[in-house]
């Protein structure tokens, strides 16, 4: 069993923000795999199906970003899955817009959702797919991630989300190292 968790905040007011990149990527994966994310379990929106012959579980935590670990831990415990079977998709201020980066293990890099997951799981040994949103010059990053996207940002952002979904599925289909070589070098 593999679990892909996309991070974001629930509610209409957050739907079109940069911080919900992970939610949007899980929606894209659901579309590509024909898995319906309509259940509610493990403190999140959920869906299950198959990908490349193996079971795949999709999760969109409804605990708000800073408490994402509560939902992820409940999911892994409920499915009897290990952190090594987990892929987390999230926004990243330190990557320029349009960049995708796959990473295995390591610290949270200032991302409170990832920090929550590491803290609740007691390990950083899981794969992350980061979606670059860029760091603003003249606005507090905490405000920036929660602002709606500007009209000129919508298409590039959507393209990044699509590539992040493809990257997560490539990790499952081809392995993390091959997927990193394929996606980390692309602008």
Phi, psi and omega in degrees: 000128172249146179239128172246119179248126175256128184269148179180190177241137178285158175109148181302323185294343180253352189307315185257032179259163179295328183293343181265019178303320180295318176301314182296323179294321177295322175299320178293318177298318178302318179294316182293326184259354183062033174265126180274124178262079185235353180278167173227111182203157177056037179060036179197171171280136187223160173203150178222151180187210182229149174217126181052040175083357181243159179289140180226132180241129179253139184222133171237095183304139179254021184267005189072152189310309188291351178240023183305328182300328180299315180289315182297316179297316179301319180295308181299318179297315182296325180270356186056042180257158181258159175303332179294343179265006186260135169238127179247130178251130183205164175286157179216117180293333186272000173253138178295153178306139180095343180271144175240139175222129174263135180219142175247120178074182179101175183284180184283344180061031180084358181273116186291331176294316177293320177301319178297318180294314179300316181296314184285329178276337183075019179203156174250012185276070173214163182272141174239143170244113185261137177249115182293132176237355179077154179256126182286155179274319192239029178211145178300127180305327179296326176282318183304315184294339182260001177277146175297150178293144175286153182307321181287347179270342189300309183295312177298322179297313179299321177298319178297317179299317178299316179294325177296319177298315178297322179296316179298318179291328177294324176302317180290319186280324189242350184096155187295319183294316178296317179297320178298316179298325183284317189258331184289338182269350182278138176275000000 
